[in-house]
Amino acid sequence: MRKEKIGDVYKIEVVKNKFAFAQVIYKGLVRVFAEFYDSTTLFEDVIQNISDVQSFSVFIHKEYLTNENWVFQGSYEIISKELPVFFRQDFFDFEDCVIVDVYGNKKRVKPIECIGLERSAVWDTDHVVGRLKNILLKNDDENVKTMLVKLK
């Protein structure tokens, strides 16, 4: 099994002949670029403009390292050095919200301050591909909806 390395880039087949890229930006954390390319496109062909592309960052199960749908493309400098923050929210007391960074630092906040952040969770590769497919096809994503911060 391939070892995870920060900067590694993977090409992900979303639907037949439509691909997206993801880059490891921290241990277990990938930034997924929601721009779609054909099979001949290489990461180095799009790297100049990739910072302008819609993206999301999620922790991912290590299965991506052996998933045949995630094809290693090489290792590149991280596009953005800024690491994302995530939120955690109690399922019974929605007012109990915390923003957490990749180092485990926590800050207690009001739920409204978590709008626009990803919920802290580990995604599997199928869910990442499903999310990309929904973006490509402009469909609502029920998985993403259930993970949004609850205000009431």
The 8 nearest C-alpha neighbors of each residue, nearest first, counted from 0:
[[1, 65, 2, 64, 3, 62, 61, 66],
 [0, 2, 64, 3, 65, 4, 71, 63],
 [3, 1, 4, 0, 64, 61, 65, 7],
 [2, 4, 1, 5, 64, 26, 7, 23],
 [5, 3, 7, 6, 2, 23, 26, 74],
 [4, 6, 23, 24, 7, 25, 3, 26],
 [7, 5, 75, 74, 23, 77, 76, 22],
 [8, 6, 74, 23, 22, 5, 4, 73],
 [9, 7, 22, 72, 21, 73, 74, 71],
 [8, 10, 71, 70, 21, 72, 20, 69],
 [9, 11, 20, 70, 69, 19, 18, 71],
 [12, 10, 69, 19, 18, 68, 20, 13],
 [11, 13, 18, 14, 68, 17, 19, 10],
 [14, 12, 18, 128, 17, 132, 11, 131],
 [15, 13, 17, 12, 16, 132, 18, 128],
 [14, 16, 17, 13, 12, 18, 37, 38],
 [15, 17, 37, 38, 14, 18, 12, 13],
 [18, 16, 37, 14, 36, 15, 13, 35],
 [17, 19, 12, 36, 35, 11, 13, 37],
 [18, 20, 35, 11, 10, 34, 32, 33],
 [19, 21, 10, 32, 9, 11, 31, 8],
 [22, 20, 31, 9, 30, 8, 32, 29],
 [21, 23, 8, 29, 30, 7, 24, 6],
 [22, 24, 29, 5, 6, 7, 28, 25],
 [23, 25, 5, 29, 28, 22, 6, 77],
 [26, 24, 28, 5, 23, 27, 29, 82],
 [25, 27, 28, 5, 24, 23, 3, 4],
 [28, 26, 58, 59, 25, 29, 61, 60],
 [29, 27, 58, 25, 26, 57, 23, 24],
 [30, 28, 23, 22, 24, 56, 57, 31],
 [29, 31, 56, 22, 21, 55, 32, 23],
 [30, 32, 21, 55, 54, 56, 29, 20],
 [31, 33, 54, 20, 34, 21, 53, 19],
 [34, 32, 54, 53, 31, 19, 131, 35],
 [35, 33, 32, 19, 52, 36, 53, 20],
 [34, 36, 19, 18, 17, 33, 37, 135],
 [37, 35, 18, 17, 40, 19, 38, 34],
 [36, 38, 17, 16, 39, 40, 18, 35],
 [37, 39, 40, 16, 18, 36, 17, 41],
 [40, 38, 37, 41, 36, 16, 18, 44],
 [41, 39, 38, 37, 36, 44, 42, 45],
 [40, 42, 44, 43, 39, 45, 72, 38],
 [43, 41, 44, 45, 46, 40, 72, 20],
 [42, 44, 46, 41, 45, 47, 40, 75],
 [45, 43, 42, 41, 46, 40, 47, 48],
 [44, 46, 42, 43, 47, 48, 49, 41],
 [45, 47, 49, 43, 48, 42, 44, 50],
 [48, 46, 45, 49, 44, 50, 43, 51],
 [49, 47, 46, 50, 51, 45, 52, 44],
 [48, 50, 46, 52, 51, 47, 45, 32],
 [49, 51, 52, 48, 78, 79, 47, 46],
 [52, 50, 49, 48, 53, 54, 47, 32],
 [51, 53, 49, 50, 54, 34, 32, 33],
 [54, 52, 33, 32, 51, 34, 55, 50],
 [55, 53, 32, 33, 31, 52, 30, 56],
 [54, 56, 31, 30, 57, 32, 53, 33],
 [55, 57, 30, 29, 31, 28, 54, 58],
 [58, 56, 28, 29, 59, 55, 30, 122],
 [57, 59, 28, 121, 27, 122, 29, 120],
 [60, 58, 122, 121, 27, 123, 28, 57],
 [59, 61, 123, 62, 122, 121, 63, 58],
 [60, 62, 63, 64, 59, 27, 65, 123],
 [63, 61, 64, 60, 65, 66, 124, 123],
 [64, 62, 66, 61, 65, 124, 69, 60],
 [63, 65, 62, 61, 66, 1, 0, 3],
 [66, 64, 63, 62, 67, 0, 1, 69],
 [65, 67, 63, 68, 69, 64, 62, 70],
 [68, 66, 69, 65, 70, 63, 64, 11],
 [67, 69, 66, 11, 12, 70, 10, 63],
 [70, 68, 11, 67, 66, 9, 10, 63],
 [71, 69, 10, 9, 68, 72, 67, 11],
 [70, 72, 9, 73, 8, 10, 69, 7],
 [73, 71, 9, 8, 70, 10, 74, 42],
 [74, 72, 8, 7, 71, 75, 9, 6],
 [73, 75, 7, 6, 8, 72, 76, 5],
 [76, 74, 6, 77, 7, 73, 8, 78],
 [75, 77, 6, 78, 74, 7, 5, 79],
 [76, 78, 6, 79, 75, 80, 24, 22],
 [79, 77, 76, 50, 80, 49, 46, 75],
 [80, 78, 81, 77, 50, 82, 24, 76],
 [79, 81, 82, 77, 78, 24, 76, 83],
 [82, 80, 79, 83, 78, 24, 77, 84],
 [81, 83, 80, 84, 101, 24, 79, 100],
 [84, 82, 81, 85, 100, 56, 101, 116],
 [85, 83, 100, 99, 98, 82, 101, 86],
 [86, 84, 117, 119, 99, 118, 98, 116],
 [87, 85, 98, 118, 97, 119, 99, 113],
 [86, 88, 97, 96, 119, 118, 98, 89],
 [89, 87, 96, 95, 93, 90, 97, 86],
 [88, 90, 92, 91, 95, 93, 96, 87],
 [91, 89, 92, 88, 93, 95, 149, 87],
 [92, 90, 89, 93, 95, 88, 94, 149],
 [91, 93, 89, 94, 95, 90, 88, 96],
 [92, 94, 95, 89, 91, 88, 149, 90],
 [95, 93, 92, 96, 110, 109, 88, 89],
 [94, 96, 93, 89, 92, 88, 97, 109],
 [97, 95, 88, 108, 87, 110, 94, 107],
 [96, 98, 107, 87, 106, 86, 108, 105],
 [99, 97, 86, 106, 105, 85, 87, 107],
 [100, 98, 105, 85, 104, 84, 86, 103],
 [99, 101, 84, 102, 103, 104, 85, 105],
 [102, 100, 103, 99, 84, 82, 104, 83],
 [101, 103, 100, 104, 99, 105, 84, 82],
 [104, 102, 100, 101, 99, 105, 98, 84],
 [103, 105, 99, 100, 102, 106, 101, 98],
 [106, 104, 99, 98, 97, 103, 107, 100],
 [105, 107, 98, 97, 108, 99, 104, 96],
 [106, 108, 97, 96, 98, 105, 109, 95],
 [109, 107, 96, 97, 106, 112, 110, 98],
 [108, 110, 111, 112, 96, 94, 107, 113],
 [111, 109, 112, 113, 96, 150, 94, 108],
 [110, 112, 113, 109, 114, 150, 148, 108],
 [113, 111, 110, 109, 114, 108, 115, 98],
 [114, 112, 111, 110, 116, 115, 86, 148],
 [115, 113, 116, 111, 112, 148, 110, 147],
 [114, 116, 113, 117, 147, 112, 148, 111],
 [117, 115, 113, 114, 85, 118, 86, 84],
 [116, 118, 85, 119, 86, 115, 147, 57],
 [119, 117, 86, 85, 120, 87, 146, 116],
 [118, 120, 85, 86, 87, 117, 121, 58],
 [121, 119, 118, 122, 58, 57, 59, 117],
 [120, 122, 58, 59, 60, 123, 57, 119],
 [123, 121, 59, 60, 58, 120, 126, 124],
 [122, 124, 60, 126, 125, 59, 127, 121],
 [123, 125, 127, 126, 63, 128, 122, 59],
 [126, 124, 128, 127, 123, 129, 122, 130],
 [125, 127, 129, 128, 124, 123, 130, 122],
 [126, 128, 130, 124, 129, 125, 131, 123],
 [129, 127, 131, 125, 130, 126, 13, 132],
 [130, 128, 126, 132, 127, 131, 125, 133],
 [129, 131, 127, 133, 128, 132, 126, 134],
 [132, 130, 134, 128, 133, 129, 135, 127],
 [133, 131, 129, 135, 134, 130, 13, 136],
 [132, 134, 138, 136, 130, 131, 135, 137],
 [133, 135, 137, 131, 132, 136, 130, 138],
 [136, 134, 132, 133, 137, 131, 35, 138],
 [135, 137, 133, 138, 134, 132, 131, 139],
 [138, 136, 134, 135, 133, 139, 132, 140],
 [139, 137, 133, 136, 140, 134, 135, 132],
 [138, 140, 141, 133, 137, 134, 144, 143],
 [139, 141, 143, 142, 133, 144, 138, 130],
 [140, 142, 144, 143, 145, 139, 146, 130],
 [143, 141, 145, 144, 140, 146, 126, 130],
 [142, 144, 146, 140, 141, 145, 147, 130],
 [145, 143, 141, 146, 147, 142, 140, 139],
 [144, 146, 142, 143, 147, 141, 148, 140],
 [145, 147, 143, 144, 118, 148, 142, 117],
 [148, 146, 144, 145, 149, 143, 118, 117],
 [147, 149, 114, 150, 113, 146, 110, 88],
 [150, 148, 151, 93, 147, 110, 88, 146],
 [149, 151, 110, 148, 93, 111, 94, 109],
 [150, 149, 93, 94, 110, 92, 148, 111]]
